[in-house]
Amino acid sequence: RPAVHMMGASDKGSAIEPRWEAAKRALLEDPLKNANECAYLVSHLSSLVDEISTRTKQSPDDVGAANKASKSSDVELEDEKDARKRVVHIVHALQKYFEHLQTEESLRSSESAASRKFHEWTKEQIKSYQSCLRRCCASRATPAGLRAETIFAVLDSIKLEAGKRFNAESLDFVLRLVCCGDQLSGLLLEILTEEYFVFADVAYYGLKSLARLSEDVKSGKAEIPENDQNARENAVCNAFDLLCALTKTVGGFLNGGEASEMPLAERPCLSRRVAEAEEAGVRGAGANAATPIFLQEKAMRGRCTQAWLSFLRLDCLPGNVLRKSLTMLPDRVIPLMTTPILLSDILTNAVGHKGLVGILALHGLFVLVVSHDLEYPNFYRQLYNMLTAGTLLTKYRARFYRLVDTFLSTPLIPAYVVAAFVKRFARLALQAPPHGALLCMTFIFNLIRRHPSCSILLEGRGSGGTDPYDSLEADPAQARALDSSLWELETLRSHYHHEVQRFVQVFKRDMTRRNKYTEIDLEKFVERSYDETFVRENTKRLKLCGVRLPQKDRKTLF
């Protein structure tokens, strides 16, 4: 009897095994013999997706009423968690099954009618499987954790395509979903970057998808509520994060990353048949004719160019995104572009912004002028008008004036333009706090040393006590700075701060003897602030400081 009882227990255990678990186990044990279980699991997955969406859509009032009416709320919660768990297990089983079929040599080598029919049936199951995954991702009622799992499953399903083309629709679906929704967390972005963007085909078609998405956002075709400005800005910020991640990856492809120097043509791809992919889109002939388009350097650079141009042409870029984009352009984006000169219109419009945005756009134009033969005659006029007293008090002062020093470091600037900048810095020194005056005088000294012809400004010239320099003139070439003199330095000798007084003494040197004196390091003053100057003076130990005591019969201090 004990033996019979144990057998009965075993039979009972096998009888209560869920149908989906039995189907999953049978499918993985013998994929070819139990192929019909694939259709059941796909159908069951579709039902689970609908069930989870229905349960999650219940309002809190309905859930509370159900909890009061029945004591089985814990059971319902367990059922919901079990449904989510079943989705993950079924997805992993189906993905493993489909990948196994692709590596099965007996199926790949067979050309019989039965094999062809089985291949067609498998394609239909894969399409149904991908459709279930997309419905689960797109439903806002799907929990965040499950949605992330299905997002990765959609990307993994790209490798299931057996045709000659890359399944760009699945990648485009995922990128639009994470951009226009609220799914792009830091962890999700990190996983996308490290596990999917490292594939050359994913990076190529990802850039293509982001370019198309930017154009849809600009034209209003994207799936974003028309009057929801916050949703629009979130979509732009998400697209920027994805574009930055792809740009960093593509930079490693084309310029050689730190971890690997593997050329682009040898990069791994997510699609299964790389040698046959994009056959219709291959460009060139000869040895290059067999190379897929996403493994060609020129094509990759072209996609990167189009993606950035489409994104920067958006008229709804938030201020922080625009500043970050302009910061990336000179060093990380322009070197990857096929025709960087196309950025000139975008940067010219951005120069009109005041503050950091204007100077960052000017930096991009400077790179185009120096390295890509852009003609921009108003460059130093724009820079001249950006130098105002307010720039000495902003939080981005250090970055601003480092870029100004870079722009003025070339010896090809005409002397009359340099003289106008010298006079502009001298006038700013009169208005600025001590740390700003020191920074302005550092620029004056370095500019005169770089251009000895401007040392004539140190001579005391003038007629009738008037200054011919026109500080209100917007064009530095018309400001008549060379006809003036640096009388401002004589005024600064009486400055209330002793460091400013002492700094003026450096202009007594013979500025024409460039080999005798070196430039003053700008970093000594560019980071200093008013608070730092106050703390330095307040904590300084005074030596031999005389104090005059008031007379006994005086009733006032002065």
C-alpha positions as CSV (number, residue, x, y, z in Angstrom):
1,R,0.0,0.0,0.0
2,P,2.7,2.5,0.7
3,A,4.1,1.8,-2.8
4,V,0.7,2.4,-4.3
5,H,0.2,5.5,-2.3
6,M,3.5,6.9,-3.6
7,M,2.6,6.1,-7.1
8,G,-0.7,7.9,-6.7
9,A,1.1,10.9,-5.3
10,S,3.4,10.9,-8.3
11,D,0.5,10.6,-10.7
12,K,-1.2,13.4,-8.9
13,G,1.9,15.6,-9.2
14,S,2.1,14.9,-12.9
15,A,-1.6,15.5,-13.4
16,I,-1.5,19.0,-11.9
17,E,1.5,20.1,-13.9
18,P,0.4,23.2,-15.8
19,R,-0.2,22.7,-19.5
20,W,2.1,25.5,-20.5
21,E,5.0,24.0,-18.4
22,A,4.5,20.6,-20.1
23,A,4.4,22.2,-23.5
24,K,7.6,24.2,-22.7
25,R,9.4,21.1,-21.4
26,A,8.4,19.0,-24.4
27,L,9.3,21.7,-26.9
28,L,12.8,22.1,-25.5
29,E,13.4,18.3,-25.1
30,D,12.6,17.5,-28.8
31,P,12.1,20.7,-30.8
32,L,11.3,18.8,-34.1
33,K,9.0,16.1,-32.7
34,N,7.1,18.5,-30.5
35,A,6.9,21.4,-32.8
36,N,3.1,21.7,-32.4
37,E,3.7,22.8,-28.8
38,C,5.2,26.0,-30.3
39,A,1.8,27.0,-31.6
40,Y,0.2,26.4,-28.3
41,L,2.8,28.5,-26.4
42,V,2.4,31.4,-28.8
43,S,-1.4,31.2,-28.4
44,H,-1.0,31.0,-24.6
45,L,1.4,33.9,-24.6
46,S,-1.2,36.0,-26.5
47,S,-3.8,35.2,-23.9
48,L,-1.5,36.0,-21.0
49,V,-0.7,39.4,-22.5
50,D,-4.4,40.2,-22.8
51,E,-5.0,38.9,-19.2
52,I,-2.3,41.0,-17.7
53,S,-3.5,44.2,-19.5
54,T,-7.1,43.6,-18.4
55,R,-6.1,43.0,-14.7
56,T,-3.7,46.0,-14.6
57,K,-6.4,48.3,-16.1
58,Q,-8.6,47.8,-13.0
59,S,-9.1,51.0,-11.1
60,P,-8.0,51.2,-7.4
61,D,-11.7,51.4,-6.4
62,D,-12.5,48.1,-8.1
63,V,-9.5,46.5,-6.4
64,G,-10.5,47.8,-3.0
65,A,-14.1,46.6,-3.4
66,A,-12.9,43.2,-4.4
67,N,-10.6,43.0,-1.4
68,K,-13.5,43.9,0.9
69,A,-15.9,41.4,-0.7
70,S,-13.5,38.5,-0.7
71,K,-10.6,37.3,1.5
72,S,-8.8,35.9,-1.6
73,S,-7.0,39.1,-2.6
74,D,-3.6,37.5,-1.8
75,V,-4.5,34.6,-4.2
76,E,-5.4,37.1,-6.9
77,L,-2.1,38.9,-6.4
78,E,-0.2,35.6,-6.7
79,D,-2.1,34.8,-9.9
80,E,-1.1,38.1,-11.4
81,K,2.6,37.6,-10.5
82,D,2.3,34.1,-11.8
83,A,1.0,35.4,-15.1
84,R,4.0,37.7,-15.4
85,K,6.3,34.9,-14.5
86,R,4.8,32.7,-17.2
87,V,5.2,35.3,-19.8
88,V,8.9,35.6,-19.1
89,H,9.4,31.8,-19.1
90,I,7.4,31.3,-22.3
91,V,9.3,34.1,-24.1
92,H,12.7,32.5,-23.1
93,A,11.5,29.1,-24.2
94,L,10.2,30.3,-27.6
95,Q,13.3,32.4,-28.3
96,K,15.5,29.4,-27.5
97,Y,13.4,27.1,-29.7
98,F,13.4,29.4,-32.7
99,E,17.2,29.9,-32.4
100,H,17.7,26.2,-32.3
101,L,15.7,25.7,-35.5
102,Q,18.1,28.1,-37.3
103,T,21.1,26.1,-36.3
104,E,19.6,22.7,-37.2
105,E,21.6,21.4,-40.1
106,S,19.1,18.8,-41.1
107,L,16.5,21.6,-41.7
108,R,18.9,24.0,-43.4
109,S,20.3,21.4,-45.9
110,S,17.0,19.8,-46.7
111,E,15.1,21.0,-49.8
112,S,12.1,18.7,-49.6
113,A,8.5,19.9,-49.8
114,A,7.9,19.1,-46.1
115,S,10.9,21.2,-45.1
116,R,9.7,24.1,-47.1
117,K,6.3,23.8,-45.6
118,F,7.8,23.6,-42.1
119,H,9.8,26.7,-42.8
120,E,6.7,28.6,-43.8
121,W,4.9,27.5,-40.7
122,T,7.8,28.6,-38.6
123,K,7.8,32.0,-40.2
124,E,4.2,32.4,-39.3
125,Q,4.8,31.4,-35.7
126,I,7.7,33.9,-35.4
127,K,5.5,36.7,-36.8
128,S,2.8,35.8,-34.2
129,Y,5.4,35.7,-31.5
130,Q,6.7,39.1,-32.4
131,S,3.2,40.5,-32.6
132,C,2.5,39.3,-29.0
133,L,5.8,40.9,-27.8
134,R,4.9,44.2,-29.4
135,R,1.4,44.3,-27.9
136,C,2.9,43.6,-24.5
137,C,5.4,46.4,-24.9
138,A,3.0,48.9,-26.4
139,S,0.4,48.5,-23.6
140,R,0.7,51.1,-21.0
141,A,-1.0,48.7,-18.6
142,T,1.9,46.3,-18.7
143,P,4.1,46.6,-15.6
144,A,7.5,48.3,-16.1
145,G,9.6,45.2,-15.3
146,L,7.7,43.0,-17.7
147,R,7.7,45.7,-20.4
148,A,11.5,45.9,-20.1
149,E,11.8,42.1,-20.5
150,T,9.6,42.1,-23.6
151,I,11.6,45.1,-25.1
152,F,14.7,43.0,-24.9
153,A,12.8,40.1,-26.4
154,V,11.7,42.2,-29.3
155,L,15.3,43.1,-30.0
156,D,16.5,39.5,-29.6
157,S,13.8,38.4,-32.1
158,I,15.7,40.4,-34.8
159,K,18.2,37.6,-35.1
160,L,15.3,35.2,-35.9
161,E,14.8,36.7,-39.4
162,A,16.1,34.4,-42.0
163,G,15.7,36.7,-45.0
164,K,18.2,38.9,-46.7
165,R,17.2,42.1,-45.0
166,F,17.6,43.4,-41.5
167,N,14.4,43.6,-39.5
168,A,14.5,47.3,-39.0
169,E,10.8,47.5,-38.1
170,S,11.4,45.8,-34.7
171,L,14.3,48.1,-33.9
172,D,12.3,51.2,-35.0
173,F,9.4,50.0,-32.9
174,V,11.5,49.7,-29.7
175,L,13.3,53.1,-30.2
176,R,10.1,54.9,-30.8
177,L,8.5,53.2,-27.8
178,V,11.3,54.2,-25.4
179,C,11.5,57.8,-26.8
180,C,7.8,58.6,-26.9
181,G,7.0,56.8,-23.6
182,D,8.4,56.8,-20.1
183,Q,10.5,53.6,-20.4
184,L,14.0,55.0,-20.9
185,S,15.6,54.6,-17.5
186,G,19.3,54.7,-16.8
187,L,19.4,51.0,-16.5
188,L,17.5,50.4,-19.7
189,L,19.8,52.8,-21.6
190,E,22.9,51.1,-20.2
191,I,21.6,47.6,-21.3
192,L,20.8,48.9,-24.8
193,T,24.2,50.5,-25.1
194,E,26.3,47.5,-23.9
195,E,24.3,44.6,-25.3
196,Y,22.6,45.8,-28.5
197,F,24.2,49.0,-29.8
198,V,27.6,47.2,-30.0
199,F,26.3,45.4,-33.1
200,A,27.1,47.3,-36.3
201,D,23.7,46.7,-38.0
202,V,21.8,47.8,-34.9
203,A,23.9,51.0,-34.7
204,Y,23.4,51.7,-38.4
205,Y,19.6,51.2,-38.4
206,G,19.3,52.8,-34.9
207,L,20.7,56.1,-36.4
208,K,18.4,55.8,-39.3
209,S,15.4,55.3,-37.0
210,L,16.3,58.3,-34.8
211,A,16.7,60.5,-37.9
212,R,13.2,59.5,-39.0
213,L,11.8,60.0,-35.5
214,S,13.2,63.5,-35.3
215,E,11.6,64.4,-38.6
216,D,8.3,63.0,-37.4
217,V,8.5,65.0,-34.2
218,K,9.2,68.2,-36.2
219,S,6.2,67.5,-38.5
220,G,3.9,66.4,-35.7
221,K,3.5,62.8,-37.0
222,A,5.1,61.2,-33.9
223,E,2.8,59.5,-31.4
224,I,2.9,62.4,-28.9
225,P,-0.1,64.4,-27.7
226,E,-0.3,67.7,-29.6
227,N,-0.8,70.0,-26.6
228,D,1.4,68.0,-24.1
229,Q,4.6,70.1,-24.1
230,N,6.2,68.0,-21.3
231,A,5.7,64.8,-23.3
232,R,7.3,66.4,-26.3
233,E,10.3,67.5,-24.3
234,N,10.7,64.1,-22.7
235,A,10.6,62.5,-26.2
236,V,13.4,64.9,-27.3
237,C,15.5,64.2,-24.2
238,N,15.1,60.4,-24.7
239,A,16.1,60.7,-28.3
240,F,19.1,62.7,-27.3
241,D,20.2,60.1,-24.8
242,L,19.9,57.4,-27.4
243,L,21.7,59.5,-30.0
244,C,24.6,60.1,-27.6
245,A,24.9,56.4,-26.9
246,L,24.9,55.5,-30.6
247,T,27.4,58.3,-31.4
248,K,29.8,57.0,-28.8
249,T,29.5,53.5,-30.1
250,V,29.9,54.5,-33.7
251,G,32.9,56.6,-32.7
252,G,34.5,53.4,-31.4
253,F,33.7,51.7,-34.7
254,L,35.2,54.3,-36.9
255,N,38.0,55.8,-34.8
256,G,39.0,52.7,-32.8
257,G,37.7,52.3,-29.3
258,E,39.8,51.9,-26.2
259,A,38.8,48.2,-25.8
260,S,39.3,47.1,-29.4
261,E,40.8,48.3,-32.6
262,M,38.6,46.0,-34.7
263,P,37.7,47.6,-38.1
264,L,34.1,48.3,-38.9
265,A,34.0,45.5,-41.6
266,E,34.8,42.9,-38.9
267,R,32.3,44.1,-36.3
268,P,29.7,41.6,-35.0
269,C,26.1,41.9,-36.2
270,L,22.8,40.9,-34.7
271,S,21.3,39.7,-37.9
272,R,21.9,36.1,-38.8
273,R,22.9,36.3,-42.4
274,V,25.3,39.2,-42.5
275,A,26.9,38.2,-45.8
276,E,23.6,38.3,-47.6
277,A,22.0,41.2,-45.7
278,E,21.0,44.3,-47.6
279,E,22.0,42.9,-50.9
280,A,19.9,45.3,-52.8
281,G,21.4,48.3,-50.9
282,V,25.1,47.4,-51.3
283,R,27.0,50.2,-52.9
284,G,30.2,50.0,-54.9
285,A,31.7,47.1,-56.9
286,G,34.5,44.7,-56.7
287,A,35.7,43.7,-53.2
288,N,33.2,46.1,-51.6
289,A,30.2,44.7,-53.4
290,A,29.8,41.8,-51.0
291,T,30.0,44.0,-47.9
292,P,26.6,44.9,-46.3
293,I,25.9,48.5,-46.2
294,F,25.9,48.7,-42.5
295,L,29.6,47.5,-42.5
296,Q,30.7,50.3,-44.9
297,E,32.4,53.3,-43.2
298,K,31.0,55.9,-45.6
299,A,27.4,54.6,-45.1
300,M,27.8,54.6,-41.3
301,R,29.1,58.2,-41.4
302,G,26.3,59.2,-43.6
303,R,23.7,57.8,-41.2
304,C,25.4,59.6,-38.3
305,T,25.4,62.9,-40.2
306,Q,21.7,62.6,-41.1
307,A,20.7,61.6,-37.5
308,W,22.4,64.7,-36.0
309,L,21.2,67.1,-38.7
310,S,17.6,65.9,-38.2
311,F,17.9,66.2,-34.5
312,L,19.5,69.7,-34.4
313,R,16.9,71.0,-36.8
314,L,14.1,70.4,-34.2
315,D,12.5,73.7,-33.1
316,C,11.6,72.3,-29.7
317,L,15.1,71.5,-28.2
318,P,15.2,72.2,-24.5
319,G,18.0,74.6,-23.4
320,N,20.0,71.9,-21.6
321,V,19.8,69.5,-24.5
322,L,20.9,72.2,-26.9
323,R,23.9,73.1,-24.7
324,K,24.9,69.5,-24.4
325,S,24.6,68.9,-28.2
326,L,26.7,72.0,-29.0
327,T,29.3,70.8,-26.5
328,M,29.6,67.4,-28.2
329,L,29.8,68.8,-31.8
330,P,33.5,69.8,-32.1
331,D,35.2,66.7,-30.7
332,R,32.6,63.8,-30.9
333,V,30.2,64.5,-33.7
334,I,32.0,66.6,-36.4
335,P,34.8,64.0,-36.8
336,L,32.1,61.3,-37.6
337,M,30.2,63.3,-40.2
338,T,30.7,63.1,-44.0
339,T,29.8,66.7,-44.6
340,P,30.2,68.8,-41.4
341,I,29.7,72.0,-43.5
342,L,25.9,71.2,-43.4
343,L,26.0,72.3,-39.7
344,S,26.8,75.9,-40.7
345,D,23.2,77.1,-40.9
346,I,22.3,75.4,-37.6
347,L,25.3,76.9,-35.8
348,T,24.7,80.3,-37.4
349,N,21.2,80.4,-36.0
350,A,22.4,79.3,-32.6
351,V,25.1,82.0,-32.4
352,G,22.2,84.5,-32.0
353,H,21.5,83.1,-28.6
354,K,23.1,84.9,-25.7
355,G,25.4,83.3,-23.1
356,L,26.8,79.8,-23.2
357,V,24.7,78.6,-26.2
358,G,26.2,81.4,-28.4
359,I,29.8,80.7,-27.5
360,L,29.4,77.0,-27.9
361,A,27.8,77.5,-31.4
362,L,30.7,79.8,-32.2
363,H,33.1,77.0,-31.2
364,G,31.5,74.7,-33.7
365,L,31.8,77.4,-36.4
366,F,35.4,77.9,-35.4
367,V,36.1,74.2,-36.1
368,L,34.3,74.4,-39.4
369,V,36.3,77.5,-40.4
370,V,39.7,76.1,-39.4
371,S,39.3,72.4,-40.5
372,H,36.5,72.4,-43.1
373,D,37.1,75.6,-45.1
374,L,33.9,77.4,-44.0
375,E,33.8,81.1,-44.8
376,Y,32.3,83.1,-42.0
377,P,33.5,86.7,-42.0
378,N,31.4,87.7,-39.1
379,F,33.0,85.3,-36.7
380,Y,35.1,87.8,-34.6
381,R,32.3,90.3,-34.8
382,Q,30.0,87.8,-33.1
383,L,32.6,87.0,-30.5
384,Y,33.3,90.7,-29.9
385,N,29.7,91.4,-29.1
386,M,29.4,88.5,-26.7
387,L,32.0,90.0,-24.4
388,T,29.9,91.8,-21.8
389,A,30.2,92.4,-18.1
390,G,27.5,89.8,-17.4
391,T,29.7,87.0,-18.7
392,L,32.1,87.6,-15.8
393,L,29.4,86.8,-13.3
394,T,27.8,83.7,-14.8
395,K,28.3,80.1,-13.6
396,Y,29.7,79.1,-17.0
397,R,32.4,81.8,-16.9
398,A,35.3,79.4,-17.0
399,R,34.2,77.5,-20.0
400,F,33.2,80.7,-21.8
401,Y,36.6,82.4,-21.4
402,R,38.6,79.2,-22.2
403,L,36.8,79.2,-25.6
404,V,37.5,82.9,-26.0
405,D,41.2,82.3,-25.4
406,T,41.1,79.5,-28.0
407,F,39.5,81.7,-30.6
408,L,42.0,84.5,-30.0
409,S,45.1,82.3,-30.0
410,T,45.6,82.4,-33.8
411,P,48.2,84.9,-35.0
412,L,46.2,85.5,-38.2
413,I,43.8,88.0,-36.7
414,P,44.4,91.6,-38.0
415,A,46.0,94.0,-35.5
416,Y,43.0,96.4,-35.6
417,V,40.7,93.6,-34.6
418,V,43.0,92.5,-31.8
419,A,43.2,96.1,-30.6
420,A,39.4,96.3,-30.4
421,F,39.4,93.1,-28.2
422,V,42.1,94.6,-26.0
423,K,40.1,97.8,-25.5
424,R,36.9,95.8,-24.8
425,F,38.7,93.8,-22.1
426,A,40.1,97.0,-20.6
427,R,36.6,98.5,-20.3
428,L,35.3,95.3,-18.8
429,A,38.1,95.4,-16.2
430,L,36.8,98.8,-15.0
431,Q,33.4,97.4,-14.4
432,A,34.2,93.9,-13.1
433,P,34.8,92.8,-9.6
434,P,38.5,92.0,-8.6
435,H,38.5,88.5,-10.0
436,G,37.0,89.6,-13.3
437,A,39.5,92.5,-13.6
438,L,42.4,90.1,-13.1
439,L,41.0,87.8,-15.8
440,C,40.6,90.8,-18.2
441,M,44.1,92.0,-17.7
442,T,45.4,88.5,-18.3
443,F,43.8,88.6,-21.7
444,I,45.2,92.1,-22.4
445,F,48.7,91.0,-21.6
446,N,48.6,87.8,-23.6
447,L,47.0,89.5,-26.6
448,I,49.6,92.3,-26.7
449,R,52.4,89.7,-26.4
450,R,51.0,87.6,-29.3
451,H,50.6,90.7,-31.4
452,P,53.5,93.1,-30.7
453,S,52.1,95.7,-33.1
454,C,49.3,96.3,-30.5
455,S,51.9,97.5,-28.0
456,I,51.3,101.0,-29.3
457,L,48.2,101.0,-27.1
458,L,50.5,101.2,-24.0
459,E,51.7,104.6,-25.1
460,G,49.9,107.5,-23.6
461,R,48.2,109.1,-26.5
462,G,45.1,111.1,-26.8
463,S,43.9,114.5,-27.9
464,G,42.0,116.9,-25.7
465,G,41.2,114.1,-23.2
466,T,38.9,112.2,-25.6
467,D,39.2,108.6,-26.5
468,P,38.7,107.8,-30.2
469,Y,37.7,104.2,-29.4
470,D,34.0,103.7,-30.0
471,S,32.8,101.2,-27.4
472,L,29.3,101.2,-28.9
473,E,30.4,100.1,-32.3
474,A,29.3,96.5,-33.0
475,D,32.1,95.9,-35.7
476,P,35.6,95.7,-34.1
477,A,37.1,96.7,-37.4
478,Q,35.3,100.0,-37.2
479,A,35.9,100.8,-33.5
480,R,39.2,102.7,-34.1
481,A,40.9,100.9,-31.3
482,L,44.4,101.4,-32.7
483,D,44.0,105.2,-32.5
484,S,43.3,104.9,-28.8
485,S,45.5,104.0,-25.7
486,L,45.1,101.9,-22.6
487,W,44.3,104.7,-20.2
488,E,42.2,102.2,-18.3
489,L,45.3,100.6,-16.9
490,E,46.3,103.9,-15.3
491,T,42.9,104.0,-13.7
492,L,43.3,100.5,-12.4
493,R,46.5,101.5,-10.6
494,S,44.2,103.1,-8.1
495,H,41.9,100.1,-7.7
496,Y,40.7,99.3,-4.2
497,H,42.0,95.7,-4.4
498,H,45.8,95.3,-4.0
499,E,46.0,92.3,-6.4
500,V,44.6,94.5,-9.2
501,Q,47.0,97.3,-8.4
502,R,50.0,94.9,-8.4
503,F,48.9,93.2,-11.6
504,V,49.1,96.5,-13.5
505,Q,52.8,96.6,-12.9
506,V,53.4,93.8,-15.4
507,F,52.6,96.2,-18.3
508,K,55.8,98.1,-17.6
509,R,57.7,95.4,-19.3
510,D,58.9,95.7,-22.9
511,M,56.1,93.8,-24.6
512,T,58.0,93.7,-27.9
513,R,60.6,91.3,-26.5
514,R,58.4,88.2,-26.8
515,N,61.3,85.8,-26.0
516,K,61.9,87.3,-22.6
517,Y,58.4,87.0,-21.2
518,T,55.9,84.2,-21.4
519,E,52.1,84.4,-21.5
520,I,50.3,84.4,-18.2
521,D,48.5,81.2,-17.4
522,L,44.8,81.8,-17.8
523,E,43.9,79.0,-15.4
524,K,45.1,81.0,-12.5
525,F,42.2,83.4,-12.8
526,V,39.5,81.8,-14.9
527,E,38.2,79.6,-12.0
528,R,38.3,82.4,-9.4
529,S,35.1,83.9,-8.1
530,Y,34.1,86.8,-5.8
531,D,33.5,84.4,-2.9
532,E,36.9,82.9,-3.3
533,T,38.5,86.3,-3.3
534,F,36.6,87.4,-0.2
535,V,37.6,84.2,1.7
536,R,41.2,84.6,0.7
537,E,41.3,88.2,2.0
538,N,39.3,87.4,5.1
539,T,41.6,84.6,6.2
540,K,44.8,86.4,5.3
541,R,47.1,87.0,8.3
542,L,48.0,90.7,8.5
543,K,51.5,91.8,9.4
544,L,52.6,95.1,10.8
545,C,49.2,96.7,10.5
546,G,49.0,100.0,12.2
547,V,45.8,101.1,13.9
548,R,45.1,104.7,14.9
549,L,43.0,105.0,18.0
550,P,40.4,107.7,18.2
551,Q,40.9,110.7,20.6
552,K,39.2,110.6,23.9
553,D,37.1,113.7,23.4
554,R,35.9,112.7,19.9
555,K,32.2,111.7,19.6
556,T,32.2,110.6,15.9
557,L,34.3,108.1,14.1
558,F,35.2,110.4,11.1
